[in-house]
C-alpha cells in the first residue's frame, strides 16, 4: 500500500507538471482533480499549493482539502478551513457538512457542531442521510445523546450509519441497556447491522459481563474484521476468561484475519495470566513474522508474558532488542524482575534507566521500593524516599503505598506508620500494607485496631485485608475473632473465593478447629494447592491419616504438590512410628524431582530425621548438599544436634560452619550457646560471645538471653548478670527466666526473687518456667514460706495450673526441709496421677531424713512406673544403709539381680585447656587414672585429719 501511494503521488506530480506546462493546471475540473489527487496521497504541502493556485475554488476543491485534513488528523484545520469556505461565499454541500461534523465529533466541540447544525438546516440538508448520520454521530460523541436521539427520532428512514451512531452514543455514556434495546429495534425493522454496529454492541455486552451473548452476536457476524476479533479477545482477557481469549486468537489466525498490535497485546496478556510459555512463544513468533515485535505496546506485552512465566532471560533479550524504549518498557522490565524476586537485578536496571536519561514515574518507584523491601535495605529505601520527595512524588498514592510497604517489610514499622499517616487519599492498598506490616511483626492488637479504623473510614475490606487479619487470628489462636471475620467474608461474598477461603481454612486449622476448616474447604467451588495445603497442615499434627487422604485427593485432582505440602507432612513424621512414613515421603520427593533449591524442603527433611533421633541419616542428607551451604541449612543441622543432646557434635559443626565463612544468625547463636550450656563449655561460650558482640547480635534479646543462660549453667554467674544488665531490651519473658533460673541453679535464691520482683514491676507476665525457677530457688535456700506463697501466686494471681515439674519442686521444697507429712498430703491432693518425677523427688526427701516407711512406699510407687530404673532401688538401699538395716540393703540387691536391673554408673567431666575430661564411676581407663587416684587418696587422708566424715553415698556396686 505505501508503494502504491508513492507511485500515485509520483504520477500526480507528472500530470501537474504537464498541465502547468500547457497552462491549464489551475483551471476547472483538471485543477480540482490535481488537488484531490495530492489530498488523497496525503501530500499536504503540494495539495495546499495546488489549491491556492486554483483560479476558482469550488465546493469540490474545498471538500478535497477538508477531507485531507480530516484523514491526516488535522481537525483544527478542518474547522478553520470550513470558516474560510463560508467567508469565500462558497456553499457547502452534504459532504462538506459531513466532514465538518465528523471533525467536531472527534474534537468533542459541540458548540461549533451546533453552528454547523444551524447551517445544515439553513441549507436544507437536515433530512439528508449523510447529514443526519453525521449530526447523530457528532451529538452522540459529544455526550449530547438526547439531542442525537431527537434527530434520530425525527428521521424518516435512518440508515445503518445513523443507527450505529445512536447505539454507539448510548454505549459511550454508559447506557448499554438502551443501546441493546435500540439494536433489537434495528433488527426488527429489517436493518442489517454493519461491522461497526456489531462491534459496538459486542462492546456493550462485554462491558456488562454478558460474554455468552457477546459470543452469540459475534457468531452472527459475516466475516468479522480485526476490530471485532480484538474486542472478543480483549473482552475475555479483561474478565479473566484467559483460555477462551486464547481460543479466539487461534480461531482468528485460522480465519486468515491479520492480527494487530492490539490483538497480540490482549493475547499475550491472557497467556501471561495462565503462565503458558508454549502459547507465548507462538505469539512471539507471530509478532516477529509481522514485524510487530519492535512495537512498544507489543514489546511491553512480551516482557510481561515472559515475566509471568518466570523466564527473565528471554524477557531481557526482547527488551534489549527494542530500539526505542520508553518509561513503560523500563517499568515492565523492572516489574518483571521484582515479581520474580530478582531484587539485585531491579536495582541494577534502575541505575541503567537513570543513566539512560529516563525519569522514573510512580510505577518505577513501586518496583524499586519492592526490591528494597526484599533486600531489607532500609538505607537505600530512605535514599529513594528523599528522591521521591525531591521529584514531587510524595503525594502520589502509588509511591506513598510503596514506601509504606518498603518500610514495613524492612523491619521499620515506625517509619511505615509515619508514612501511612501522611497519605491523605488512602485506598485499600495503603491500609493493607500497614496491616500486613503489623501482622508480620506479630503486633496483632494494632493490626485489629487498624482494621476497625479502616472500616470506620468507609473503606470496605478486600481479600488481602481480610486474609491478613485472619492470619493475625491464627497467630494468637483467637478462633472467636476468626469467626467474626468469617461473617465478614460471608457478607462480602468472599467465603468461597480462592484466596480468602484458603486464609479462612488456615486460621481454623491453626486454631485447632479442623472440622470448621474442613467445612469451609467443602464449600469452596474452586480449590487450589494452597487451600489443600492449609488443611493438610491442620490435620498433620492431629490426624495424619486424614492429612494423607487429602494429599491423595490433591494428586487425584491433577494438582502438583508444592514444597509446603511435603513440609507439612514431614513435620508430622517424628519418632519411630513416623520415621518410616517420613522416609517414604523423602523417596516420593526424589521421584517427583522437586528441587531443594529453596531449602524449605531440605530443612523439613533434616527436621524429620532429627525429630526421629536419626542423626546419622540427617548428617548424610546434610552433607549431600553442595558447598557452600546456606546459613539456613547450617542452622537446621546445629539446632537439631543440640535438641538431640549432641552438644559436642553441634559445637564441632559450628566450627566447620565458620571455616566456610558462613555467618551465624540468631537461630545459630541460640542453638550453639545452648550446646555450650549443656556441655558447660565456658571457653567455647566466651568465644561465641565475642562473635555475637562483633556481629551486633548482642542487641538481640533472644541471643542475649541465651548468653545469660550459658554463663549461668557454666557457673559464671557474674558474667551472666553482666550480660543481663547490659541487655538493650527485656520485653520477652525468656530474658527474665534465664536470669531467674541462672540464680536458682547456682544457689542465689535472694537474687532470683529480686529479679522476679523486678519482672513484675516491669509488667512482664511470668510464665510456667518463671515459677519453676523461683520455686527451685526457694527449695535450694530452704525458704518454705516464700515457696508456698509463690505457688499460691502462680495459681491464684496468674491462673497458671501447676505442671508435674512445679509439683515436684514443691515436694522437694517441703520434703528437703523436713515437712514430709505436708509433702505426703500435697501428693494426695494432686488433681492428676503422680508420675515418676513426683515419686522420685519424694523418695529423695525421704532418703535425706531417713524415713524408712515413707521411703519404702515411695520406692514401690516409683518401681511400678519405672520397673527397669535403678534409681528407686539405690535410694531405698541408701535409706536402709543409713539406718543400719543391712538386711534391707541385701533384699534390695537381691530384687535388682532377679529383675536384672542395672545401675548406670555416674559420670562427670571437666574441660582443661579446651579438652573435655570425662570421669565415670569405677572407670580406670583414663590416661591419667593413676595420678588421679593418688590425689584422691591424699585428699581422703586430709579430710579425715580435718575430722570430715567421708560418706559413701552408694551402697550398691556393680559386682557382677
HELIX and SHEET records of a PDB file:
HELIX    1   1 UNK A    2  UNK A   22  1                                  21    
HELIX    2   2 UNK A   28  UNK A   40  1                                  13    
HELIX    3   3 UNK A   44  UNK A   52  1                                   9    
HELIX    4   4 UNK A   59  UNK A   71  1                                  13    
HELIX    5   5 UNK A   75  UNK A   87  1                                  13    
HELIX    6   6 UNK A   94  UNK A  107  1                                  14    
HELIX    7   7 UNK A  110  UNK A  122  1                                  13    
HELIX    8   8 UNK A  129  UNK A  141  1                                  13    
HELIX    9   9 UNK A  145  UNK A  154  1                                  10    
HELIX   10  10 UNK A  160  UNK A  172  1                                  13    
HELIX   11  11 UNK A  176  UNK A  188  1                                  13    
HELIX   12  12 UNK A  195  UNK A  207  1                                  13    
HELIX   13  13 UNK A  211  UNK A  220  1                                  10    
HELIX   14  14 UNK A  226  UNK A  238  1                                  13    
HELIX   15  15 UNK A  242  UNK A  254  1                                  13    
HELIX   16  16 UNK A  261  UNK A  274  1                                  14    
HELIX   17  17 UNK A  277  UNK A  290  1                                  14    
HELIX   18  18 UNK A  296  UNK A  308  1                                  13    
HELIX   19  19 UNK A  312  UNK A  321  1                                  10    
HELIX   20  20 UNK A  327  UNK A  339  1                                  13    
HELIX   21  21 UNK A  343  UNK A  355  1                                  13    
HELIX   22  22 UNK A  362  UNK A  375  1                                  14    
HELIX   23  23 UNK A  378  UNK A  390  1                                  13    
HELIX   24  24 UNK A  397  UNK A  409  1                                  13    
HELIX   25  25 UNK A  413  UNK A  422  1                                  10    
HELIX   26  26 UNK A  428  UNK A  440  1                                  13    
HELIX   27  27 UNK A  444  UNK A  456  1                                  13    
HELIX   28  28 UNK A  463  UNK A  476  1                                  14    
HELIX   29  29 UNK A  479  UNK A  491  1                                  13    
HELIX   30  30 UNK A  498  UNK A  510  1                                  13    
HELIX   31  31 UNK A  514  UNK A  523  1                                  10    
HELIX   32  32 UNK A  529  UNK A  540  1                                  12    
HELIX   33  33 UNK A  544  UNK A  556  1                                  13    
HELIX   34  34 UNK A  563  UNK A  571  1                                   9    
HELIX   35  35 UNK A  575  UNK A  592  1                                  18    
HELIX   36  36 UNK A  600  UNK A  611  1                                  12    
HELIX   37  37 UNK A  615  UNK A  624  1                                  10    
HELIX   38  38 UNK A  631  UNK A  643  1                                  13    
HELIX   39  39 UNK A  647  UNK A  659  1                                  13    
HELIX   40  40 UNK A  666  UNK A  678  1                                  13    
HELIX   41  41 UNK A  682  UNK A  694  1                                  13    
HELIX   42  42 UNK A  697  UNK A  699  5                                   3    
HELIX   43  43 UNK A  701  UNK A  713  1                                  13    
HELIX   44  44 UNK A  717  UNK A  726  1                                  10    
HELIX   45  45 UNK A  733  UNK A  745  1                                  13    
HELIX   46  46 UNK A  749  UNK A  761  1                                  13    
HELIX   47  47 UNK A  768  UNK A  781  1                                  14    
HELIX   48  48 UNK A  784  UNK A  792  1                                   9    
HELIX   49  49 UNK A  793  UNK A  797  3                                   5    
HELIX   50  50 UNK A  804  UNK A  816  1                                  13    
HELIX   51  51 UNK A  820  UNK A  828  1                                   9    
HELIX   52  52 UNK A  836  UNK A  849  1                                  14    
HELIX   53  53 UNK A  852  UNK A  865  1                                  14    
HELIX   54  54 UNK A  871  UNK A  882  1                                  12    
HELIX   55  55 UNK A  886  UNK A  898  1                                  13    
HELIX   56  56 UNK A  929  UNK A  945  1                                  17    
SHEET    1   A 2 UNK A 907  UNK A 912  0                                        
SHEET    2   A 2 UNK A 915  UNK A 920 -1                                        
END                                                                             
